[in-house]
């Protein structure tokens, strides 16, 4: 431990954060522009420059440490400023695949042409619905059809005449029934016999007639087959005529439509569309003109609805970029599977079947952001089922497939397999630093995908521009939320709030959402007083109100101290006890509370007993600090003799867990006081960590600890001597309440800064620390007492466990062997 100057009492000016509102350059925030840029984050901005500028596909960006509301707006604005290629990405549509209906075709079109194609196709179908039925009813079509019927009727009559002639040779005539059946009737005197005449025939005559009929049946079968073939040929020729007429109508219309779009894939689709229409002309007929069976089937499937009737010809626009003027920047607040990757919706038809079709394909955020940027919260994506694995696969393959995915997917099967869409996207994931490091260590794909980390600091340097930045933040709130304007003094108070949140005079918090909360509440109190401009007093009131709303537990602890339930001594001096300081963090509010530390020392060799550890109430850091304390004692007092004592240290009336090393200095003072029997001041409290060389190190929560002890002293009654001892390295972290600063200025409360334990010893004991060679110094008294304990142990040869103390060089009195003797011994 090196020699150091004496402890020093801090003046009110040293603990005051001096902010001059006149240096801001504005009177009210009305004069400023809204805050829209990321400020004070040079590393993060350089990372964004790299991530947005590099062309490699796997340079996706991880935003680490950016917290608070409004972060997505800041990121979106920063990305928009860094867009290098302002080309608008293509639209994407799904069309029916006439060759494989279960595999719809994905076609990209110039931005805006997706909607145009859908409109043009709808118009085309409407025109065909009108023109084709009319064409089938026109006179030319009727004449062609009638001409064909006459030709095939003549052929049918010729075939029937052959059969009639052959029947006449067998003495019979032929009669064809309406249902197409052919019957043979015997002739008598050149006329067909009546039923009565046939019944009067003899068996021999009937047998002769039946023999003639048998000879004609085979011929009749051939005649019927020829008639059916003639009818089939007639139908084929009629359909061919219909196709010819339809082609004359469809061909020019499809050709004109095809010229409007420059897409090779779409050009390949139009001929298949035209062929399909020609092969399914019945769809365009009026229901009344259709065969009954087809009409009934169409009506059962919703054929009266054109949208269902011509479903195969519809255009499903899944990505429409017609309104974009720059590459898309999409923020997905709920990155579940459906929202990210899209889905294929299913419906239940009239028969109760679950069905789907290509028009039910719905896009996700990845489709909409294709060609641009997608911003998500990575933690939200990690906790969603199936999302993380599919997202990695999609980014690595640069191919986006749309599938049905839900918690019951094992029980459902999608009949559709839409064609994948090529993916060209830059993913921006926002998350905590811990998530980044865990995934980087344990997920190889994560390392490959996210090669740019934009690390945002929660604090930024406080300089001449800080007032402008906080003023612009207020102006942004004024524009968005109609918040009253702030004058420069109120903004200065907000900067002070920012420094308090950062616990550093030289910095302010960059978590602007916390500052914005104070600004909103200050605006509320100003409105309550009918003010048009928020002044500094309302910011102070907002801070005080926040404390009052959350300070119930701290107030209860102060009451317990005041009424003696929690034992504390705030005046005089006592041996073996000291006032330590701890922080109680409730999440939304943290406050300091004093803790009474006591120590006991006796003759023995048990060393230092950590009561908190023995009762399993201490954390690892607290236990480590106790071991460091033992190392310091060895450095101070065991250079020439063994360090032998039995001591215990406890934090009195502490019934919960405790961790941290900020009580190290207090524990050391308490223990040395118990050894040397030198009293310590009880009107002071101390906080600080100590290393093995006696240097006092910085701790956290210094403002809360100072204010917490001040509140207890004020409730007890300020005496003018009370104060807190803190590490010298924590002076820069002091951003105290105004009432504490005022008490320091009036000499009613004090803050002392120390850099090593000797300074703390002199402050608390009022005597020089000295060294072990000076018996009149504090350290001399300690070493004298330790030597006395060692001498007593040697004289008594006893330990504090009741067993003999073994001295090297003397024989050991070992206990007898507890085992029974062997036979013969």
URSULRA-V938298 format. One record per run of one state. SS is the DSSP state (A for helix, B for strand, O for the rest). FROM is the first residue (numbers start at 1). TO is the last residue. If there is no record, write none. Layout:
BEGIN
ss = {SS & SS}
from = {FROM & FROM}
to = {TO & TO}
END
This chain:
BEGIN
ss = {O & B & O & A & O & B & A & O & A & O & B & O & B & O & A & O & B & O & B & O & A & O & A & O & B & O & B & O & B & O & A & O & A & O & A & O & A & O & A & O & A & O & A & O & A & O & B & O & B & O & A & O & B & O & B & O & B & O & A & B & O & A & O & B & A & O & A & O & B & O & A & O & B & O & B & O & A & O & A & B & O & B & O & B & O & A & O & B & A & O & B & O & A & O & B & O & A & O & A & O & B & O & B & O & B & O & B & A & O & B & O & A & O & B & O & B & O & A & O & B & O & B & O & B & O & B & O & A & O & B & A & O & A & O & B & O & B & A & O & A & O & B & O & B & O}
from = {1 & 8 & 10 & 21 & 25 & 28 & 29 & 32 & 42 & 54 & 59 & 60 & 61 & 65 & 71 & 82 & 91 & 96 & 105 & 110 & 113 & 138 & 139 & 170 & 172 & 177 & 182 & 189 & 191 & 193 & 195 & 200 & 203 & 259 & 264 & 280 & 281 & 285 & 287 & 290 & 292 & 301 & 306 & 310 & 311 & 314 & 316 & 320 & 329 & 333 & 337 & 342 & 343 & 345 & 347 & 349 & 354 & 356 & 358 & 361 & 363 & 365 & 369 & 373 & 378 & 384 & 387 & 398 & 399 & 401 & 409 & 412 & 421 & 423 & 426 & 432 & 433 & 443 & 444 & 450 & 451 & 452 & 456 & 459 & 462 & 466 & 482 & 485 & 488 & 503 & 507 & 510 & 512 & 529 & 533 & 535 & 536 & 551 & 552 & 563 & 573 & 575 & 577 & 586 & 590 & 603 & 607 & 611 & 615 & 618 & 619 & 620 & 638 & 646 & 652 & 658 & 659 & 664 & 677 & 680 & 682 & 684 & 687 & 689 & 691 & 695 & 698 & 702 & 717 & 723 & 728 & 734 & 738 & 746 & 750 & 755 & 756 & 757 & 766 & 778 & 797 & 798 & 799 & 804 & 805}
to = {7 & 9 & 20 & 24 & 27 & 28 & 31 & 41 & 53 & 58 & 59 & 60 & 64 & 70 & 81 & 90 & 95 & 104 & 109 & 112 & 137 & 138 & 169 & 171 & 176 & 181 & 188 & 190 & 192 & 194 & 199 & 202 & 258 & 263 & 279 & 280 & 284 & 286 & 289 & 291 & 300 & 305 & 309 & 310 & 313 & 315 & 319 & 328 & 332 & 336 & 341 & 342 & 344 & 346 & 348 & 353 & 355 & 357 & 360 & 362 & 364 & 368 & 372 & 377 & 383 & 386 & 397 & 398 & 400 & 408 & 411 & 420 & 422 & 425 & 431 & 432 & 442 & 443 & 449 & 450 & 451 & 455 & 458 & 461 & 465 & 481 & 484 & 487 & 502 & 506 & 509 & 511 & 528 & 532 & 534 & 535 & 550 & 551 & 562 & 572 & 574 & 576 & 585 & 589 & 602 & 606 & 610 & 614 & 617 & 618 & 619 & 637 & 645 & 651 & 657 & 658 & 663 & 676 & 679 & 681 & 683 & 686 & 688 & 690 & 694 & 697 & 701 & 716 & 722 & 727 & 733 & 737 & 745 & 749 & 754 & 755 & 756 & 765 & 777 & 796 & 797 & 798 & 803 & 804 & 825}
END
